[in-house]
Amino acid sequence: MFCIKIDIPQEACDIDDELKAIYHSKDSVCIWVFRTRADRNRFMDETQGMNKEDRQSSFESFYEAED
């Protein structure tokens, strides 16, 4: 296990873990939040193996399609 101490805003901690997708690289940690667990799982399946920029674009497209 790797544990890196950072200050995560309490509002992010308060969100149900099943609604969050977390990505990390050597210089950042990203937390995407979804409306449902099914949405989160679909996003994870569809973005498997993508880099951060591609995942962010996919996330933005995901929510544009949902609105």
C-alpha positions as a Python dict, from the first residue, in 0.01 Angstrom:
ca = {
    (1, 'M'): (0, 0, 0),
    (2, 'F'): (115, 353, -74),
    (3, 'C'): (-11, 634, 143),
    (4, 'I'): (54, 996, 43),
    (5, 'K'): (-53, 1262, 286),
    (6, 'I'): (-255, 1539, 122),
    (7, 'D'): (-535, 1769, 229),
    (8, 'I'): (-856, 1658, 60),
    (9, 'P'): (-1153, 1892, 109),
    (10, 'Q'): (-1410, 1756, 354),
    (11, 'E'): (-1685, 1791, 93),
    (12, 'A'): (-1504, 1533, -124),
    (13, 'C'): (-1462, 1301, 176),
    (14, 'D'): (-1834, 1326, 255),
    (15, 'I'): (-1937, 1187, -86),
    (16, 'D'): (-2021, 817, -94),
    (17, 'D'): (-1716, 626, -219),
    (18, 'E'): (-1930, 431, -465),
    (19, 'L'): (-2000, 757, -649),
    (20, 'K'): (-1633, 854, -690),
    (21, 'A'): (-1375, 751, -948),
    (22, 'I'): (-1017, 831, -854),
    (23, 'Y'): (-727, 866, -1096),
    (24, 'H'): (-368, 942, -1009),
    (25, 'S'): (-49, 1012, -1194),
    (26, 'K'): (292, 1108, -1063),
    (27, 'D'): (187, 1472, -1027),
    (28, 'S'): (-188, 1476, -958),
    (29, 'V'): (-491, 1303, -811),
    (30, 'C'): (-832, 1349, -975),
    (31, 'I'): (-1167, 1263, -818),
    (32, 'W'): (-1468, 1243, -1049),
    (33, 'V'): (-1812, 1233, -886),
    (34, 'F'): (-2117, 1066, -1040),
    (35, 'R'): (-2490, 1071, -977),
    (36, 'T'): (-2521, 694, -944),
    (37, 'R'): (-2301, 391, -888),
    (38, 'A'): (-2404, 262, -1232),
    (39, 'D'): (-2279, 588, -1392),
    (40, 'R'): (-1948, 554, -1208),
    (41, 'N'): (-1908, 191, -1314),
    (42, 'R'): (-1990, 272, -1677),
    (43, 'F'): (-1733, 554, -1676),
    (44, 'M'): (-1469, 324, -1526),
    (45, 'D'): (-1539, 52, -1784),
    (46, 'E'): (-1536, 297, -2077),
    (47, 'T'): (-1218, 481, -1972),
    (48, 'Q'): (-1005, 187, -1865),
    (49, 'G'): (-647, 247, -1976),
    (50, 'M'): (-698, 615, -2069),
    (51, 'N'): (-467, 892, -1955),
    (52, 'K'): (-591, 1183, -1744),
    (53, 'E'): (-669, 1417, -2033),
    (54, 'D'): (-867, 1153, -2223),
    (55, 'R'): (-1060, 1058, -1908),
    (56, 'Q'): (-1143, 1422, -1841),
    (57, 'S'): (-1272, 1464, -2197),
    (58, 'S'): (-1478, 1149, -2160),
    (59, 'F'): (-1619, 1274, -1827),
    (60, 'E'): (-1717, 1606, -1982),
    (61, 'S'): (-1883, 1429, -2278),
    (62, 'F'): (-2058, 1192, -2038),
    (63, 'Y'): (-2224, 1479, -1853),
    (64, 'E'): (-2303, 1679, -2167),
    (65, 'A'): (-2494, 1375, -2292),
    (66, 'E'): (-2673, 1339, -1956),
    (67, 'D'): (-2795, 1701, -1932),
}
